[in-house]
Amino acid sequence: MGQDGTDSAVATAVGLVSVAAAAATVGFLLGRRRLLTAPPARSEPPAAAAPEPLLVGEGGRRRGDLCECGVLLPKTCTSEERERHRASNRHRANMLKLDTSCKVVVTEEVSEYRAAATKLVKSDDCVLEVGSHVGGTTKVLATLCRRLIGVDQQANLIAQARVNLPDVQFEVLDVFDTPKTMSLVKSIAPDKFHKVFIDISGSRDITTVVRLMDFLDNALKPEVMVVKSQALKRLLLRSQLWVDHPGCGDGGAARKGRPPYNL
C-alpha cells in the first residue's frame, strides 16, 4: 500500500478520534486573536468598527463561552445573537457531526484491547473484528455480543480460526477491497455492525491504520471503533484540544460530559 504524507495522516487521525476537534480548532484560532493597540486619543476619534473582543484574556482567563457545538462565543454576545448562532447552519452541522460520529477508542497492547471489549461491547451488538488472526480476541468477543464476524487477509489464519472457533463466522477479506467489504455489509442487512475492532498489528504504520479507520467509518458507520495501534496511541497522548488547554481558562470544564468523551 502507498503511504500518505505524515501531515495528512496526523490530520486524519485527529479527525477520526474526535469529529468535534474541527469545531474546536475554530475556537483555538479565535482565542489566539489579540486586540489591536488602541490609537492615541483624539479630539475627533475616527469612526471605525469596534475590534472583536478577546475570547481568552490575560492570565489565560476565558472571555468567551463554549457553545455545545464546540464554538467559542464572546461573552459580549446578546441572547439574540446566541439564538441566531444556534439557528445557524454552522451550529447544526457541528451538532450533527457530534451526534452521528463514530467514537474511537485507541489501545496499545492486547490486554488493553481485550479489556476494552469487555467494557464496551453489549449483548445485543453485532461486531466486526478486522484482523482476527487465529481467534484469540475473537474468543473474548464471542462471549459478549449477539453476532460476530472475524475477517483477515491470510487464508491460513482464517482456516485455523475456524477450527478453533467453529461457531463463529470467519471470512478471508481485505477490507480495503470496497466491493467485497460492502458485500459483507449487505449480507447482514437489515442488521449493521455496531462495534468494529481493528488489530492489523499494533506496530503497523499510522498511515495505514488511519486510512483503514477512515474507510470503515464511512462504509460501516459504526457506533464505536476500538483500534490497537502503538503509533496512534502515542500521537493522541501528545495531543490536546485548545478548549481543553489550561491556557483557555477553565481547563476544559465547559466540555466535560460532552461528546466525544463519553461513550
C-alpha positions as CSV (number, residue, x, y, z in Angstrom):
1,M,0.0,0.0,0.0
2,G,1.2,3.5,-0.7
3,Q,1.9,5.8,2.2
4,D,0.4,9.3,2.5
5,G,2.3,12.1,4.0
6,T,2.8,12.4,7.7
7,D,0.8,15.6,7.9
8,S,-2.1,14.1,6.2
9,A,-2.1,11.1,8.5
10,V,-2.0,13.2,11.6
11,A,-4.8,15.4,10.4
12,T,-7.0,12.4,9.5
13,A,-6.2,10.7,12.9
14,V,-7.3,13.7,14.9
15,G,-10.5,14.0,12.8
16,L,-11.4,10.3,13.5
17,V,-10.6,10.3,17.2
18,S,-12.8,13.3,17.6
19,V,-15.0,14.9,15.0
20,A,-15.6,17.8,17.4
21,A,-11.9,18.8,17.0
22,A,-12.7,20.6,13.8
23,A,-15.1,22.9,15.5
24,A,-12.7,23.3,18.5
25,T,-10.0,24.4,16.1
26,V,-12.1,27.4,15.2
27,G,-12.2,28.3,18.9
28,F,-8.5,28.0,19.0
29,L,-8.0,30.4,16.2
30,L,-10.4,32.8,17.7
31,G,-8.8,32.5,21.1
32,R,-5.4,33.5,19.7
33,R,-6.6,36.8,18.3
34,R,-5.3,39.9,20.1
35,L,-6.9,43.4,20.1
36,L,-5.1,46.0,18.1
37,T,-3.4,48.6,20.2
38,A,-5.8,51.5,20.6
39,P,-4.7,54.7,18.8
40,P,-3.9,57.8,20.9
41,A,-6.9,59.8,22.0
42,R,-8.0,62.5,19.5
43,S,-10.5,65.3,19.7
44,E,-12.4,63.7,16.9
45,P,-11.9,59.9,17.0
46,P,-12.3,58.2,13.7
47,A,-15.4,56.3,13.0
48,A,-14.5,52.6,13.0
49,A,-16.0,49.3,14.0
50,A,-15.0,48.1,17.4
51,P,-12.4,45.4,17.4
52,E,-13.6,41.9,18.2
53,P,-13.3,41.1,21.9
54,L,-10.8,38.6,23.1
55,L,-12.1,35.1,23.9
56,V,-9.1,34.5,26.1
57,G,-7.7,37.4,28.2
58,E,-4.6,38.0,30.2
59,G,-3.5,35.1,32.5
60,G,-5.4,32.6,30.4
61,R,-8.9,33.7,31.7
62,R,-11.5,32.8,29.2
63,R,-13.5,35.7,27.9
64,G,-15.9,33.6,25.9
65,D,-18.5,30.9,26.4
66,L,-18.1,27.5,24.7
67,C,-21.3,26.5,22.8
68,E,-22.3,22.9,23.0
69,C,-21.4,22.6,19.3
70,G,-17.7,23.5,20.1
71,V,-17.7,27.1,19.0
72,L,-16.4,29.8,21.4
73,L,-18.8,32.7,21.6
74,P,-17.8,36.1,23.0
75,K,-19.3,36.9,26.4
76,T,-20.5,40.1,24.8
77,C,-23.0,38.1,22.7
78,T,-26.5,39.1,23.4
79,S,-29.2,36.5,23.9
80,E,-30.5,37.2,20.4
81,E,-27.0,36.7,18.9
82,R,-26.7,33.4,20.7
83,E,-30.0,32.3,19.4
84,R,-29.0,33.2,15.9
85,H,-25.9,31.1,16.3
86,R,-27.9,28.2,17.5
87,A,-30.1,28.5,14.4
88,S,-27.2,28.8,12.1
89,N,-26.0,26.1,9.6
90,R,-22.7,26.1,11.4
91,H,-24.2,25.1,14.7
92,R,-26.5,22.5,13.1
93,A,-23.6,21.0,11.1
94,N,-21.4,20.7,14.2
95,M,-24.1,19.2,16.3
96,L,-24.9,16.7,13.6
97,K,-21.3,15.5,13.5
98,L,-21.2,15.2,17.2
99,D,-24.5,13.2,17.3
100,T,-23.7,10.8,14.5
101,S,-19.9,10.5,14.6
102,C,-18.3,7.2,15.5
103,K,-16.5,7.2,18.8
104,V,-12.9,5.9,18.7
105,V,-11.0,4.1,21.5
106,V,-7.3,3.5,21.0
107,T,-5.3,0.8,22.7
108,E,-1.7,-0.3,22.5
109,E,-1.4,-3.8,24.0
110,V,-3.6,-6.9,23.7
111,S,-4.6,-6.7,27.3
112,E,-6.0,-3.2,26.8
113,Y,-7.7,-4.2,23.6
114,R,-9.5,-7.1,25.2
115,A,-10.3,-5.1,28.3
116,A,-12.0,-2.5,26.1
117,A,-14.1,-5.3,24.5
118,T,-15.4,-6.4,27.9
119,K,-16.4,-2.8,28.8
120,L,-17.7,-1.6,25.5
121,V,-19.4,-4.5,23.8
122,K,-23.1,-5.1,24.7
123,S,-25.1,-8.3,24.5
124,D,-27.2,-7.1,21.5
125,D,-24.3,-5.8,19.5
126,C,-23.2,-7.0,16.1
127,V,-19.4,-6.8,15.9
128,L,-16.8,-6.9,13.1
129,E,-13.3,-7.9,14.0
130,V,-10.7,-6.8,11.5
131,G,-7.5,-8.8,11.9
132,S,-9.0,-11.7,13.7
133,H,-5.8,-13.8,13.2
134,V,-6.4,-17.3,14.7
135,G,-9.2,-16.1,17.0
136,G,-7.5,-15.0,20.3
137,T,-9.5,-11.9,20.8
138,T,-12.4,-13.4,18.8
139,K,-12.9,-15.9,21.7
140,V,-13.4,-13.0,24.1
141,L,-15.7,-11.1,21.8
142,A,-17.9,-14.1,21.1
143,T,-18.9,-14.3,24.7
144,L,-20.0,-10.7,24.8
145,C,-22.1,-9.9,21.6
146,R,-25.1,-11.2,19.7
147,R,-23.3,-11.6,16.4
148,L,-19.7,-11.6,15.4
149,I,-17.8,-11.8,12.1
150,G,-14.0,-12.1,12.1
151,V,-12.0,-11.2,8.9
152,D,-8.4,-11.5,8.0
153,Q,-6.3,-11.3,4.8
154,Q,-4.5,-14.5,5.3
155,A,-6.4,-17.7,4.4
156,N,-4.3,-20.0,6.6
157,L,-5.1,-17.9,9.7
158,I,-8.8,-18.0,8.9
159,A,-8.6,-21.7,8.4
160,Q,-7.1,-22.2,11.9
161,A,-9.6,-19.7,13.4
162,R,-12.5,-21.8,12.0
163,V,-11.0,-24.9,13.7
164,N,-10.5,-23.0,17.0
165,L,-14.0,-21.4,17.0
166,P,-16.3,-23.4,14.7
167,D,-19.4,-21.4,15.9
168,V,-18.0,-18.1,14.7
169,Q,-18.3,-16.7,11.2
170,F,-14.8,-16.0,9.7
171,E,-14.1,-14.6,6.2
172,V,-10.9,-14.1,4.2
173,L,-11.1,-10.4,3.4
174,D,-9.0,-7.4,2.7
175,V,-11.3,-4.7,4.0
176,F,-9.8,-2.2,1.6
177,D,-11.5,-4.2,-1.1
178,T,-14.6,-2.0,-1.3
179,P,-16.9,-4.3,-3.3
180,K,-16.2,-7.3,-1.1
181,T,-16.5,-5.3,2.2
182,M,-19.8,-3.8,1.1
183,S,-21.0,-7.3,0.1
184,L,-20.3,-8.4,3.6
185,V,-22.2,-5.4,5.0
186,K,-25.2,-6.2,2.7
187,S,-25.1,-9.9,3.8
188,I,-26.1,-9.0,7.4
189,A,-28.8,-6.4,6.4
190,P,-31.0,-5.2,7.9
191,D,-28.6,-5.7,10.8
192,K,-25.5,-3.5,11.0
193,F,-22.1,-3.5,12.7
194,H,-22.4,-1.6,15.9
195,K,-18.8,-2.1,17.1
196,V,-15.7,-2.6,15.0
197,F,-12.4,-3.9,16.5
198,I,-9.2,-3.3,14.4
199,D,-6.0,-5.1,15.1
200,I,-3.7,-5.2,12.0
201,S,-0.6,-5.4,14.1
202,G,-0.1,-2.9,16.9
203,S,3.2,-1.7,15.2
204,R,1.6,-1.0,11.8
205,D,2.4,2.4,10.4
206,I,-0.1,5.1,11.4
207,T,-0.9,6.0,7.7
208,T,-2.3,2.6,7.0
209,V,-4.2,2.5,10.4
210,V,-5.8,5.9,9.8
211,R,-6.8,5.1,6.2
212,L,-8.4,1.9,7.4
213,M,-10.3,3.7,10.2
214,D,-11.5,6.4,7.8
215,F,-12.7,3.8,5.3
216,L,-14.6,1.7,7.9
217,D,-16.1,4.8,9.5
218,N,-17.6,5.9,6.2
219,A,-18.5,2.5,4.9
220,L,-20.0,0.9,8.1
221,K,-20.9,4.0,10.2
222,P,-20.4,2.0,13.5
223,E,-21.1,3.4,16.9
224,V,-17.6,2.7,18.2
225,M,-14.3,1.6,16.7
226,V,-11.6,0.1,19.0
227,V,-8.2,0.2,17.5
228,K,-4.9,-1.4,18.6
229,S,-2.1,0.8,17.4
230,Q,1.0,1.9,19.3
231,A,1.7,4.8,16.9
232,L,-1.8,6.2,17.1
233,K,-2.0,6.0,20.9
234,R,1.3,7.8,21.3
235,L,0.2,10.5,18.9
236,L,-3.0,11.0,20.9
237,L,-1.1,11.1,24.2
238,R,0.7,14.1,22.8
239,S,-2.5,15.8,21.5
240,Q,-4.9,18.2,23.2
241,L,-7.8,20.4,22.0
242,W,-7.3,24.1,22.6
243,V,-10.6,24.2,24.5
244,D,-9.1,21.7,27.0
245,H,-5.8,23.5,27.4
246,P,-5.2,25.3,30.7
247,G,-4.5,28.5,28.7
248,C,-8.1,28.5,27.5
249,G,-9.2,29.4,31.0
250,D,-11.2,26.7,32.6
251,G,-9.0,23.7,31.7
252,G,-11.8,22.1,29.6
253,A,-14.5,22.3,32.3
254,A,-17.0,23.6,29.8
255,R,-16.6,20.4,27.7
256,K,-16.9,17.8,30.5
257,G,-19.7,15.4,29.8
258,R,-19.9,16.3,26.1
259,P,-19.1,14.1,23.1
260,P,-16.8,12.6,22.1
261,Y,-15.6,11.8,25.6
262,N,-18.5,9.9,27.0
263,L,-19.2,6.5,25.4
